[in-house]
């Protein structure tokens, strides 16, 4: 999830500000838009505070800054904070007509060049690129390293390599070397640059008031013992009691990496550590902060350095054995919408949704410091999701191998199955994938997980075990039939004699559902494409319109409109055919919310 701040100063600029703000939020980014007071309310933007330039400094190195207006405003605003091309924030400037977009700072390492191209495509603006390697369309070692999850430790050599690329004398095969660890300088070939995986996670414990300079010095001693470099660090972590510790925050800024904290409860979930301290446990609630934090930062990594005490601070080092850039890396990323930084930021929760319960859980987590992934099968399911800052929506059906691949890639802290109670195959695939990858699985059941009717039908009703059984039963009857069991299993009803005349199908108003229904012979007045929820009155009106004597439904619970269908059958005096819910166990929606509160609600916000 990227963090953005967008600034505008005129009315036209504010229009673009609002457009870009809504777009980035829809992509799952955290974004704030600011403008002068006279346009703030009109365009739904925040009023530009008097100290807005100081706010830039507070987020420098972590936030993308976009200015809509004169380039000079952007340059003067960020100038006091520019220090290091490897740690500076990406800065972009757009003219107020939206004709040109300029990546001003951190074009390669920060990704400003690629962002300019992405934004330019979205608003039909011309990116103005001035970096030599981009203009000449030649190899850029810093861009190459970033894309492959690698890092470099010799900036001067990087400049030499870029110069060779520009004059055509660079041999990529022999002069750009990918290694597992950086070799000592004295053993390196003269005209070669070395790239190693960025795959190190550091857990930290320290005394209150310790200086950032001291922390960094001690960290270097630990890294030196392991032949590691500072540039290989992906993230640092500690207990939430240290969330505002000045020394760690200074270290975070100097390293230019995320700093994640965990509650004592979360740290306690790590089963084993090399050593524990009763004193530390008395103060913090957990016996070993650094080692547990490092393991939570990279759950499937290798512990290179267990807890090491170093003059008022402790460190533990974990290495991701399969980072994006290593020779043993997993398959290329295949899930649209997944962002690289999300793999190592926040607690991660994966919700298999497509239901009211799934959407409620996603919204429930909107204010939690977690990254939520919501998996839905269709574009319609994605449209039903309200955009929120910590949400990434994954669209498309996944079988068991696909789910396994995704779980291995993201390592979610919890997988919640909130799929439809009748999506039995999907649930079995999720369960199997979680068992295979040893992920924590939780089933969210509709109506408290009970499999009994929420309201007992008073009219004549027939309970069957499947849609096929419903169709077989109805084949022995007479009279028109209103079917509300969905488009996926409509083929079952083709076994009913004269089904094209007797049957009326009510399906979702999606293009795919309508196409599938047409293909099976349900068309014209016999196909009703509507989006629920449906009231009792709407159900009764539909029964009367179709002159149905039989009403087929699944026992889908309160959120599936089952009660309204039962009452409509009673009021209309028709026979009700109910496809019973499959037997399974799980937790109710409210119980799942309580579990989420207990597990993640004590994280400092």
TIFIBA-294866 format. One record per residue (C-alpha): x, y, z; residue number from 1. Coordinates in nm, 4 decimals, padded with zeros to 6 digits. Layout:
BEGIN
xx	yy	zz	num
X	Y	Z	NUM
...
END
This chain:
BEGIN
xx	yy	zz	num
00.0000	00.0000	00.0000	1
00.1600	00.3270	-00.1144	2
00.1201	00.6506	00.0821	3
00.0475	00.9689	-00.1155	4
00.0099	01.3407	-00.0480	5
-00.1320	01.5502	-00.3342	6
-00.1155	01.9308	-00.3295	7
-00.3046	02.1770	-00.5501	8
-00.3466	02.5529	-00.5354	9
-00.6018	02.6489	-00.8049	10
-00.9541	02.5375	-00.8962	11
-00.8455	02.3409	-01.2040	12
-00.5652	02.1874	-01.0048	13
-00.8133	02.0866	-00.7358	14
-01.0291	01.9083	-00.9933	15
-00.7265	01.6981	-01.0919	16
-00.6410	01.6523	-00.7254	17
-00.9815	01.4970	-00.6534	18
-00.9635	01.2767	-00.9652	19
-00.6205	01.1399	-00.8760	20
-00.7091	01.1051	-00.5075	21
-01.0148	00.8883	-00.5802	22
-00.8173	00.6796	-00.8300	23
-00.5311	00.5995	-00.5935	24
-00.7687	00.5175	-00.3081	25
-00.9584	00.2800	-00.5391	26
-00.6265	00.1011	-00.5995	27
-00.5845	00.0452	-00.2256	28
-00.3353	00.3240	-00.1572	29
-00.3392	00.5600	00.1412	30
-00.3893	00.9052	-00.0051	31
-00.4559	01.2592	00.1215	32
-00.5390	01.5548	-00.1017	33
-00.4820	01.9164	00.0066	34
-00.5794	02.2478	-00.1479	35
-00.6350	02.6092	-00.0439	36
-00.9398	02.6816	00.1735	37
-01.1578	02.8328	-00.1022	38
-01.1642	02.5034	-00.2982	39
-01.1354	02.2440	-00.0202	40
-01.5051	02.1928	00.0566	41
-01.6153	02.2101	-00.3077	42
-01.3874	01.9233	-00.4133	43
-01.3919	01.7202	-00.0926	44
-01.0241	01.7880	-00.0167	45
-00.8451	01.8760	00.3067	46
-00.7626	02.2395	00.3674	47
-00.3943	02.3145	00.3208	48
-00.2556	02.3674	00.6746	49
-00.0286	02.6582	00.7547	50
00.2598	02.4195	00.8262	51
00.2068	02.1970	00.5211	52
00.5749	02.2007	00.4299	53
00.6606	02.0614	00.7749	54
00.4177	01.7751	00.7072	55
00.6267	01.6867	00.4015	56
00.9308	01.6526	00.6234	57
00.7499	01.4216	00.8654	58
00.6676	01.1746	00.5911	59
00.9857	01.2135	00.3882	60
01.1238	00.8848	00.2626	61
00.7916	00.7047	00.3123	62
00.5407	00.9092	00.1130	63
00.4932	00.9937	-00.2560	64
00.4415	01.3674	-00.3123	65
00.2519	01.5065	-00.6090	66
00.2178	01.8776	-00.6855	67
-00.0384	02.0129	-00.9319	68
00.0822	02.3522	-01.0428	69
00.4126	02.5315	-01.0986	70
00.7193	02.3080	-01.0683	71
00.8930	02.5794	-00.8658	72
00.6426	02.5335	-00.5826	73
00.7299	02.1650	-00.5624	74
01.1062	02.2285	-00.5705	75
01.0966	02.4888	-00.2943	76
00.8656	02.2745	-00.0806	77
01.0828	01.9616	-00.0824	78
01.4300	02.1201	-00.1056	79
01.5007	02.1194	00.2722	80
01.4460	01.7447	00.2909	81
01.6427	01.6190	-00.0112	82
01.9366	01.4098	00.1096	83
01.9949	01.0802	-00.0646	84
01.8651	00.9399	-00.3935	85
01.8414	00.5969	-00.2356	86
01.6151	00.7207	00.0460	87
01.4389	01.0346	-00.0851	88
01.0664	01.0305	-00.1553	89
00.9339	01.0199	-00.5119	90
00.8206	01.3703	-00.6139	91
00.6054	01.4441	-00.9207	92
00.4657	01.7620	-01.0716	93
00.1642	01.8051	-01.3033	94
00.0519	02.1227	-01.4758	95
-00.3002	02.2348	-01.3869	96
-00.4369	02.1384	-01.7296	97
-00.3159	01.7817	-01.6846	98
-00.1079	01.7925	-02.0040	99
00.2378	01.7037	-01.8687	100
00.3703	01.5091	-01.5722	101
00.7304	01.5347	-01.4515	102
00.9086	01.2923	-01.2165	103
01.1261	01.5420	-01.0272	104
01.2941	01.3247	-00.7692	105
01.3720	00.9584	-00.6954	106
01.2898	00.8556	-01.0498	107
01.4402	00.5055	-01.0330	108
01.4811	00.3950	-00.6705	109
01.1590	00.5610	-00.5574	110
00.9770	00.4714	-00.8770	111
00.8776	00.8248	-00.9816	112
00.9453	00.7521	-01.3509	113
00.7161	00.4490	-01.3559	114
00.4539	00.6385	-01.1539	115
00.4665	00.9235	-01.4068	116
00.4017	00.6769	-01.6883	117
00.1184	00.5127	-01.4939	118
-00.0473	00.8458	-01.4091	119
00.0081	00.9765	-01.7603	120
-00.1746	00.6782	-01.9030	121
-00.4636	00.7269	-01.6604	122
-00.5193	01.1011	-01.7267	123
-00.3845	01.1068	-02.0874	124
-00.0892	01.3277	-01.9894	125
00.2596	01.3236	-02.1432	126
00.5323	01.2041	-01.9040	127
00.8400	01.4258	-01.9343	128
01.1329	01.1942	-01.8612	129
01.4851	01.3386	-01.8389	130
01.6970	01.0579	-01.6896	131
01.9581	00.9570	-01.9455	132
01.9070	00.5809	-01.9278	133
01.5332	00.6255	-01.9830	134
01.5748	00.8761	-02.2674	135
01.8293	00.6526	-02.4412	136
01.6320	00.3398	-02.3482	137
01.9359	00.1596	-02.2083	138
01.9993	-00.0611	-01.9056	139
01.9676	00.1095	-01.5647	140
02.1207	-00.0984	-01.2879	141
01.9162	00.0600	-01.0064	142
01.5883	-00.0040	-01.1898	143
01.6926	-00.3597	-01.2691	144
01.7849	-00.4271	-00.9049	145
01.4572	-00.2894	-00.7700	146
01.2440	-00.4922	-01.0108	147
01.4236	-00.8138	-00.9154	148
01.4175	-00.7529	-00.5390	149
01.7955	-00.6981	-00.5328	150
02.0151	-00.4228	-00.3919	151
02.3579	-00.2744	-00.4598	152
02.6166	-00.1537	-00.2089	153
02.8545	00.0435	-00.4311	154
02.6988	00.3657	-00.5597	155
03.0096	00.4843	-00.7386	156
03.0247	00.1570	-00.9303	157
02.6570	00.1967	-01.0171	158
02.7345	00.5340	-01.1802	159
03.0208	00.3757	-01.3769	160
02.7963	00.0932	-01.4963	161
02.5297	00.3425	-01.6089	162
02.7940	00.5385	-01.7985	163
02.9078	00.2176	-01.9712	164
02.5471	00.1400	-02.0633	165
02.5079	00.4845	-02.2191	166
02.8265	00.4622	-02.4264	167
02.7531	00.1040	-02.5325	168
03.0506	-00.0659	-02.3658	169
02.8596	-00.2598	-02.0952	170
02.8461	-00.6401	-02.1118	171
02.5479	-00.7376	-01.8985	172
02.6366	-01.1062	-01.8809	173
02.9838	-01.0552	-01.7362	174
02.9714	-00.7162	-01.5614	175
02.6420	-00.7364	-01.3665	176
02.6726	-01.0207	-01.1186	177
02.3874	-01.1525	-00.9057	178
02.5133	-01.3118	-00.5848	179
02.3630	-01.4503	-00.2637	180
02.5914	-01.2345	-00.0452	181
02.8181	-00.9398	-00.1255	182
03.1840	-01.0428	-00.1573	183
03.4548	-00.8328	00.0146	184
03.5637	-00.5310	-00.1909	185
03.9150	-00.6721	-00.2381	186
03.7753	-00.9840	-00.4053	187
03.5535	-00.8050	-00.6558	188
03.6329	-00.7751	-01.0240	189
03.7235	-00.4224	-01.1255	190
03.4562	-00.3382	-01.3844	191
03.1724	-00.5379	-01.2296	192
02.8831	-00.4502	-01.0043	193
02.7383	-00.6988	-00.7555	194
02.3691	-00.7321	-00.6703	195
02.2444	-00.9328	-00.3721	196
01.8905	-01.0114	-00.2493	197
01.7200	-00.7556	-00.0267	198
01.5975	-01.0160	00.2208	199
01.6947	-00.9288	00.5788	200
01.4504	-00.8624	00.8657	201
01.5678	-00.7207	01.1978	202
01.3960	-00.7541	01.5356	203
01.5012	-00.4915	01.7921	204
01.4783	-00.4474	02.1688	205
01.6315	-00.1556	02.3540	206
01.6405	00.0564	02.6675	207
01.4270	00.3671	02.6771	208
01.6007	00.6790	02.5443	209
01.8728	00.5015	02.3480	210
02.0202	00.7058	02.0634	211
01.9565	00.6121	01.7009	212
02.3255	00.6590	01.6198	213
02.4163	00.4012	01.8828	214
02.1534	00.1557	01.7574	215
02.2890	00.1825	01.4047	216
02.6484	00.1301	01.5222	217
02.5516	-00.1833	01.7162	218
02.3413	-00.3125	01.4250	219
02.6431	-00.2825	01.1950	220
02.8439	-00.5000	01.4322	221
02.5805	-00.7730	01.4109	222
02.5569	-00.7458	01.0322	223
02.9362	-00.7584	00.9960	224
02.9455	-01.0891	01.1881	225
02.7091	-01.2329	00.9277	226
02.8733	-01.0734	00.6192	227
02.5562	-00.8756	00.5537	228
02.5047	-00.5154	00.4423	229
02.2647	-00.2526	00.5680	230
02.1122	-00.2160	00.2202	231
01.9841	-00.5737	00.2422	232
01.7433	-00.4879	00.5242	233
01.3768	-00.4941	00.4214	234
01.2098	-00.4071	00.7511	235
01.2711	-00.3655	01.1231	236
01.0330	-00.4509	01.4058	237
00.9796	-00.4397	01.7812	238
00.7073	-00.4446	02.0483	239
00.4357	-00.1782	02.0282	240
00.5673	-00.0215	02.3511	241
00.8539	00.1025	02.1305	242
00.6332	00.2443	01.8552	243
00.7382	00.6019	01.9419	244
01.0908	00.5292	02.0645	245
01.2976	00.8180	01.9161	246
01.6105	00.6096	01.8656	247
01.4323	00.3380	01.6670	248
01.2426	00.5985	01.4639	249
01.5744	00.7662	01.3805	250
01.7202	00.4292	01.2779	251
01.4155	00.3653	01.0598	252
01.4667	00.6990	00.8806	253
01.8380	00.6375	00.8309	254
01.7796	00.2892	00.6916	255
01.4840	00.4017	00.4798	256
01.2793	00.0917	00.5667	257
00.9392	00.0260	00.7307	258
00.9174	-00.0165	01.1093	259
00.6457	-00.2562	01.2270	260
00.5431	-00.3148	01.5879	261
00.3582	-00.6012	01.7537	262
00.1630	-00.6366	02.0756	263
00.2863	-00.8676	02.3509	264
00.0029	-01.1033	02.2588	265
00.1147	-01.1235	01.8986	266
00.4781	-01.1749	01.9964	267
00.3732	-01.4565	02.2291	268
00.2366	-01.6493	01.9300	269
00.5958	-01.7309	01.8331	270
00.6347	-02.0749	01.9886	271
01.0087	-02.0984	02.0558	272
01.2973	-01.8592	02.1170	273
01.6622	-01.9223	02.1962	274
01.6458	-01.7546	02.5378	275
01.4064	-01.5602	02.7587	276
01.4293	-01.2922	03.0264	277
01.1975	-01.2789	03.3278	278
01.2815	-00.9105	03.3711	279
01.1901	-00.8291	03.0117	280
00.8677	-01.0273	03.0500	281
00.7771	-00.8340	03.3657	282
00.8244	-00.5013	03.1856	283
00.6875	-00.5832	02.8406	284
00.4697	-00.8904	02.8872	285
00.6921	-01.1097	02.6724	286
01.0285	-01.2736	02.7504	287
01.2131	-01.1998	02.4229	288
01.1187	-00.9050	02.2039	289
01.3765	-00.8987	01.9252	290
01.3678	-01.2663	01.8260	291
00.9896	-01.2880	01.8295	292
00.9568	-00.9645	01.6302	293
01.2026	-01.0839	01.3655	294
01.0109	-01.4103	01.3251	295
00.6797	-01.2269	01.2855	296
00.8318	-00.9951	01.0246	297
00.9285	-01.2972	00.8134	298
00.7455	-01.6074	00.9442	299
00.8969	-01.8496	00.6930	300
01.2493	-01.7103	00.7036	301
01.5672	-01.8576	00.8516	302
01.6986	-01.7298	01.1867	303
02.0538	-01.6211	01.1051	304
02.1202	-01.4528	01.4374	305
01.9220	-01.5331	01.7542	306
01.8990	-01.2687	02.0255	307
02.2267	-01.0800	02.0666	308
02.2698	-00.8205	02.3430	309
02.4763	-00.5191	02.2367	310
02.5270	-00.2362	02.4915	311
02.1711	-00.1498	02.5847	312
02.0015	-00.3058	02.2818	313
01.9248	-00.6485	02.1384	314
01.9011	-00.7687	01.7799	315
01.7783	-01.0785	01.5990	316
01.8242	-01.1345	01.2251	317
01.5975	-01.3399	00.9979	318
01.6670	-01.3990	00.6298	319
01.3933	-01.4672	00.3764	320
01.5284	-01.7740	00.1990	321
01.3132	-01.7117	-00.1090	322
01.2976	-01.3373	-00.1776	323
01.1775	-01.2000	-00.5091	324
01.5311	-01.1567	-00.6426	325
01.6979	-01.4769	-00.5259	326
01.7836	-01.7673	-00.7499	327
01.5414	-01.9827	-00.5504	328
01.2525	-01.7371	-00.5846	329
00.9009	-01.8698	-00.6284	330
00.6876	-01.8206	-00.9372	331
00.6430	-01.4743	-01.0824	332
00.3675	-01.2700	-00.9279	333
00.0328	-01.3658	-01.0824	334
-00.2318	-01.1976	-00.8690	335
-00.3457	-00.8653	-01.0064	336
-00.3577	-00.5849	-00.7551	337
-00.0984	-00.7267	-00.5135	338
00.1638	-00.4672	-00.4245	339
00.5238	-00.5559	-00.3361	340
00.5358	-00.3466	-00.0201	341
00.2216	-00.5154	00.1138	342
00.4121	-00.8429	00.1525	343
00.6054	-00.7011	00.4460	344
00.3742	-00.4346	00.5851	345
00.1156	-00.4797	00.8623	346
-00.0663	-00.7878	00.9839	347
-00.2203	-00.9575	00.6815	348
-00.5700	-01.1064	00.6713	349
-00.7110	-01.2865	00.3694	350
-01.0910	-01.2995	00.3422	351
-01.2588	-01.5186	00.0822	352
-01.5705	-01.3137	00.0267	353
-01.8466	-01.2700	-00.2318	354
-02.1062	-01.2614	00.0476	355
-02.2629	-01.0079	00.2812	356
-02.0646	-01.1582	00.5681	357
-01.7378	-01.1177	00.3789	358
-01.8107	-00.7539	00.2968	359
-01.9052	-00.6819	00.6594	360
-01.5773	-00.8315	00.7829	361
-01.3764	-00.6238	00.5353	362
-01.5529	-00.3056	00.6495	363
-01.5135	-00.4082	01.0149	364
-01.1344	-00.4154	00.9640	365
-01.1215	-00.0748	00.7930	366
-00.9816	00.0999	01.1033	367
-00.7473	-00.1783	01.2084	368
-00.3727	-00.1577	01.1346	369
-00.3939	-00.4615	00.9080	370
-00.3640	-00.5281	00.5367	371
-00.6822	-00.6932	00.4128	372
-00.6981	-00.9047	00.0987	373
-01.0499	-00.9815	-00.0182	374
-01.0857	-01.2566	-00.2786	375
-01.3965	-01.2480	-00.4972	376
-01.4798	-01.4558	-00.8019	377
-01.6250	-01.1882	-01.0306	378
-01.5989	-00.8228	-01.1270	379
-01.9451	-00.7784	-00.9779	380
-01.8112	-00.9001	-00.6430	381
-01.5343	-00.6407	-00.6671	382
-01.7844	-00.3642	-00.7452	383
-01.9745	-00.4500	-00.4260	384
-01.6639	-00.3794	-00.2151	385
-01.6384	-00.0282	-00.0768	386
-01.2878	00.1166	-00.1281	387
-01.0812	00.1513	00.1903	388
-00.7178	00.2338	00.2557	389
-00.6072	-00.1076	00.3827	390
-00.7898	-00.3183	00.1223	391
-00.6686	-00.5023	-00.1864	392
-00.9392	-00.6838	-00.3837	393
-00.8344	-00.9928	-00.5793	394
-01.0664	-01.0845	-00.8655	395
-01.0931	-01.4268	-01.0276	396
-01.1669	-01.7840	-00.9320	397
-00.8848	-01.9763	-00.7628	398
-00.8546	-02.3519	-00.7376	399
-00.6560	-02.5247	-00.4631	400
-00.3102	-02.4839	-00.6287	401
-00.3814	-02.1148	-00.6952	402
-00.4795	-02.0605	-00.3318	403
-00.1651	-02.2424	-00.2144	404
00.0539	-02.0234	-00.4355	405
-00.1086	-01.7085	-00.3020	406
-00.0785	-01.8145	00.0621	407
00.2909	-01.8952	00.0164	408
00.3458	-01.5585	-00.1480	409
00.1685	-01.3405	00.1076	410
00.1865	-01.5439	00.4320	411
-00.1360	-01.4070	00.5827	412
-00.1698	-01.4153	00.9597	413
-00.5271	-01.5419	00.9253	414
-00.7450	-01.6832	00.6455	415
-01.1195	-01.6291	00.6833	416
-01.3571	-01.8328	00.4681	417
-01.6731	-01.6222	00.4366	418
-01.7911	-01.7802	00.1126	419
-02.1502	-01.8815	00.0458	420
-02.2758	-02.1779	00.2531	421
-02.3474	-02.3664	-00.0694	422
-02.0026	-02.3050	-00.2190	423
-01.8844	-02.6396	-00.0832	424
-01.6116	-02.6979	-00.3406	425
-01.4621	-02.3547	-00.2738	426
-01.4578	-02.4139	00.1010	427
-01.2900	-02.7519	00.0576	428
-01.0235	-02.5931	-00.1642	429
-00.9559	-02.3202	00.0922	430
-00.9362	-02.5716	00.3776	431
-00.6994	-02.7968	00.1833	432
-00.4733	-02.5074	00.0821	433
-00.4545	-02.3810	00.4418	434
-00.3703	-02.7296	00.5658	435
-00.1009	-02.7664	00.2987	436
00.0607	-02.4311	00.3835	437
-00.0081	-02.4530	00.7593	438
-00.2068	-02.1280	00.7615	439
-00.4563	-02.0350	01.0322	440
-00.8092	-02.1030	00.8953	441
-01.1400	-01.9678	01.0268	442
-01.4829	-02.0438	00.8815	443
-01.7418	-01.7662	00.9061	444
-02.0867	-01.9268	00.9020	445
-02.4131	-01.7653	00.8089	446
-02.6724	-01.7385	01.0902	447
-02.4388	-01.8565	01.3631	448
-02.3381	-02.1717	01.1798	449
-02.6700	-02.3430	01.2384	450
-02.8124	-02.5595	00.9665	451
-03.1756	-02.5372	01.0739	452
-03.4413	-02.3176	00.9145	453
-03.4452	-01.9646	01.0491	454
-03.8228	-01.9676	01.0109	455
-04.0261	-02.2839	00.9745	456
-04.2439	-02.2731	00.6597	457
-04.6166	-02.2856	00.7366	458
-04.7167	-02.3541	00.3766	459
-04.6568	-02.6967	00.2253	460
-04.2828	-02.7361	00.1844	461
-04.0392	-03.0001	00.0639	462
-03.6787	-03.0284	00.1828	463
-03.4203	-03.1730	-00.0570	464
-03.0457	-03.2263	-00.0368	465
-02.9309	-03.0626	-00.3594	466
-03.0447	-02.8639	-00.6627	467
-03.0444	-03.1831	-00.8687	468
-03.2786	-03.3468	-00.6157	469
-03.5046	-03.0419	-00.6385	470
-03.5155	-03.0736	-01.0180	471
-03.5844	-03.4484	-00.9993	472
-03.8701	-03.3888	-00.7550	473
-04.0237	-03.1087	-00.9643	474
-04.0078	-03.3257	-01.2769	475
-04.2869	-03.5342	-01.1171	476
-04.5117	-03.2315	-01.0539	477
-04.7276	-02.9944	-01.2566	478
-04.7491	-02.6166	-01.2567	479
-04.5128	-02.3282	-01.3132	480
-04.1913	-02.2966	-01.1127	481
-03.9992	-01.9904	-00.9900	482
-03.6289	-02.0819	-00.9480	483
-03.4039	-01.8707	-00.7217	484
-03.1117	-02.1078	-00.6687	485
-02.8688	-01.9179	-00.8960	486
-02.7444	-01.9445	-01.2532	487
-02.4582	-02.1887	-01.1890	488
-02.6863	-02.4931	-01.1458	489
-02.9661	-02.4039	-01.3875	490
-02.8644	-02.6958	-01.6082	491
-03.0163	-02.9317	-01.3492	492
-03.3643	-02.8039	-01.4321	493
-03.3330	-02.9034	-01.7975	494
-03.4428	-03.2532	-01.6865	495
-03.7934	-03.1173	-01.6120	496
-04.0338	-03.1896	-01.9018	497
-04.1268	-02.8676	-02.0844	498
-03.8854	-02.6749	-01.8588	499
-03.8737	-02.3826	-02.1030	500
-04.2472	-02.3300	-02.0511	501
-04.2779	-02.4277	-01.6846	502
-03.9654	-02.2689	-01.5336	503
-03.8849	-01.9047	-01.4572	504
-03.5296	-01.8322	-01.3394	505
-03.4380	-01.5296	-01.1272	506
-03.0634	-01.4671	-01.1486	507
-02.8132	-01.1899	-01.0804	508
-02.8110	-00.9084	-01.3342	509
-02.4526	-00.9755	-01.4451	510
-02.3541	-01.0277	-01.8059	511
-02.2161	-01.3748	-01.7360	512
-02.5248	-01.4920	-01.5460	513
-02.7543	-01.3770	-01.8257	514
-02.5352	-01.5377	-02.0942	515
-02.5239	-01.8694	-01.9072	516
-02.9018	-01.8647	-01.8597	517
-02.9672	-01.7917	-02.2280	518
-02.7381	-02.0751	-02.3288	519
-02.9472	-02.3147	-02.1192	520
-03.2749	-02.2027	-02.2754	521
-03.3982	-01.9530	-02.0168	522
-03.4890	-01.6356	-02.2014	523
-03.7581	-01.3773	-02.2603	524
-04.0191	-01.3614	-01.9844	525
-03.8738	-01.6795	-01.8345	526
-03.5515	-01.5026	-01.7316	527
-03.5632	-01.2397	-01.4571	528
-03.2272	-01.0667	-01.4065	529
-03.2394	-00.8663	-01.0844	530
-03.0134	-00.7761	-00.7947	531
-03.1371	-00.8396	-00.4385	532
-03.2078	-00.8124	-00.1580	533
-03.5733	-00.8950	-00.2221	534
-03.8514	-00.8037	00.0163	535
-04.1496	-01.0281	00.0939	536
-04.3618	-00.8030	-00.1265	537
-04.1195	-00.8283	-00.4200	538
-04.1121	-01.2078	-00.3909	539
-04.4935	-01.2246	-00.3785	540
-04.5191	-00.9935	-00.6817	541
-04.2754	-01.2142	-00.8768	542
-04.4688	-01.5302	-00.7851	543
-04.7933	-01.3722	-00.9048	544
-04.6322	-01.2365	-01.2220	545
-04.5050	-01.5804	-01.3188	546
-04.8183	-01.7573	-01.1892	547
-04.5849	-01.9973	-01.0116	548
-04.7183	-02.2811	-00.8019	549
-04.3695	-02.3889	-00.6906	550
-04.0997	-02.1697	-00.5367	551
-03.7440	-02.3129	-00.5248	552
-03.4838	-02.1636	-00.2907	553
-03.1699	-02.2534	-00.1031	554
-03.1668	-02.2407	00.2747	555
-02.9354	-01.9395	00.2556	556
-03.0049	-01.7809	00.5929	557
-03.0989	-01.4289	00.6929	558
-02.8441	-01.2509	00.4734	559
-02.9475	-01.4658	00.1774	560
-03.3129	-01.3537	00.2025	561
-03.4405	-01.6970	00.3086	562
-03.6935	-01.5674	00.5617	563
-03.8474	-01.3309	00.3059	564
-03.8908	-01.6206	00.0641	565
-04.0584	-01.8405	00.3274	566
-04.3064	-01.5648	00.4147	567
-04.3724	-01.4891	00.0478	568
-04.4559	-01.8556	-00.0192	569
-04.7001	-01.8476	00.2726	570
-04.8641	-01.5233	00.1587	571
-04.8909	-01.6372	-00.2032	572
-05.0076	-01.9876	-00.1102	573
-04.7445	-02.1696	-00.3190	574
-04.5409	-02.4832	-00.2496	575
-04.1879	-02.4209	-00.1224	576
-03.8973	-02.6446	-00.2278	577
-03.5933	-02.5870	-00.0054	578
-03.2417	-02.7058	-00.0867	579
-03.1059	-02.7758	00.2625	580
-02.7799	-02.6232	00.3730	581
-02.4738	-02.8531	00.3795	582
-02.3648	-02.9609	00.7259	583
-02.0506	-02.7820	00.8445	584
-01.9043	-02.6139	01.1502	585
-01.7734	-02.2650	01.2037	586
-01.8239	-01.9339	01.3797	587
-02.0970	-01.6749	01.3398	588
-02.0214	-01.3320	01.1943	589
-02.0294	-01.1729	01.5407	590
-01.8077	-01.4463	01.6834	591
-01.5522	-01.3884	01.4059	592
-01.5536	-01.0163	01.4847	593
-01.4832	-01.0927	01.8499	594
-01.1962	-01.3203	01.7491	595
-01.0512	-01.0411	01.5354	596
-01.0816	-00.7964	01.8253	597
-00.9049	-01.0368	02.0619	598
-00.6217	-01.1164	01.8194	599
-00.5578	-00.7841	01.6520	600
-00.7481	-00.5209	01.8455	601
-00.4760	-00.4684	02.1067	602
-00.2244	-00.3479	01.8467	603
-00.1324	00.0154	01.9166	604
-00.3130	00.2353	01.6660	605
END
